[in-house]
Amino acid sequence: AGAGVLQPLTPDAGMLAVVTPHRIAAYRTADGDLRWVLPAKTGCSFEPARSVRRGGALLVAQPCTGPAAAWTAQVVAVDDYGRIVPGRTPLGNGDLRRSPGGAGSPEN
């Protein structure tokens, strides 16, 4: 029942996804900070056990109940910055290390 619920989003497990039927939430493991949430589409649900890693992406099945749902809409690709879509401009997930002199922000 819990297969595939926790998925590392980076090779060093610096970001961790929690995949549930209703949403995918990503947390920074260094401090537990919630970085992004992706809700399932209406009439669809994520299936944590039906996920696979391909390169830097985590592909998660999102089967939908409607007969008109294309198979391409039933697979979601995410990485440590959120959903992978053409032309996205992801927010930074932050490097918790501050630069010399204290400059820089762990938030971005």
C-alpha positions in Angstrom: 0.0 0.0 0.0 2.9 2.4 0.7 5.1 1.4 -2.3 6.6 4.4 -4.1 5.2 7.0 -1.6 8.6 8.5 -0.8 10.7 9.3 -3.9 14.1 11.1 -3.9 14.1 13.9 -6.5 17.9 14.5 -6.5 20.8 12.0 -6.6 21.9 13.1 -3.1 18.3 12.9 -1.8 18.4 16.7 -1.1 14.8 16.9 -2.2 12.2 14.2 -1.4 8.7 13.8 -2.9 5.8 12.5 -1.0 3.4 11.0 -3.6 -0.2 10.4 -2.5 -3.3 9.8 -4.6 -4.4 13.5 -4.2 -1.0 15.4 -4.6 2.7 15.3 -4.9 4.6 17.4 -2.3 8.3 18.1 -2.4 10.4 18.8 0.7 14.0 19.9 1.1 15.5 17.2 3.3 18.1 19.5 5.0 15.4 21.4 6.9 12.0 19.8 5.9 10.9 22.9 4.1 7.9 22.4 1.7 9.1 23.5 -1.7 6.2 22.8 -4.0 2.8 20.9 -4.2 1.2 19.5 -7.4 -2.4 18.5 -7.0 -3.9 15.7 -9.1 -6.2 16.8 -11.9 -9.9 16.6 -11.3 -11.1 13.0 -12.0 -7.5 11.7 -11.7 -5.3 10.4 -9.0 -1.6 9.7 -8.6 -0.5 6.1 -8.2 2.7 6.1 -6.1 3.5 2.5 -6.9 3.5 3.2 -10.6 6.4 5.6 -10.8 9.8 5.3 -12.5 12.9 7.5 -12.7 14.2 8.4 -16.1 17.3 10.6 -16.0 16.6 13.6 -13.7 12.8 13.1 -13.9 10.4 11.1 -11.8 7.4 9.9 -14.0 4.3 9.2 -12.0 1.1 7.5 -13.3 -2.0 9.7 -12.9 -4.9 7.6 -14.3 -8.1 9.4 -15.0 -11.7 8.2 -15.0 -12.9 9.9 -18.1 -12.8 8.0 -21.4 -11.5 11.1 -23.2 -8.3 11.2 -21.2 -5.3 10.8 -23.5 -2.6 8.6 -22.1 -0.1 11.5 -22.3 -2.3 13.3 -19.7 -2.1 10.3 -17.4 1.7 10.5 -16.8 3.2 13.4 -14.9 6.9 14.3 -15.0 8.5 16.1 -12.0 11.9 16.9 -10.7 13.2 18.9 -7.7 11.8 22.1 -9.2 8.2 20.8 -9.8 6.3 19.7 -12.8 8.3 19.4 -16.0 6.5 21.3 -18.8 7.8 23.1 -21.9 9.0 26.7 -21.2 8.8 26.5 -17.4 10.8 28.9 -15.3 11.3 27.0 -12.0 11.9 28.7 -8.7 15.2 27.9 -7.0 15.1 25.4 -4.2 17.9 27.1 -2.4 21.3 26.2 -1.4 21.4 26.3 2.4 25.0 27.2 2.4 25.6 31.0 2.5 28.3 32.5 0.5 31.3 34.1 2.2 30.4 37.2 4.1 26.8 36.0 4.8 25.4 37.1 1.5 22.8 34.9 -0.2 19.5 33.6 0.9 18.6 30.0 1.7 15.1 30.7 0.3 16.2 31.0 -3.3 
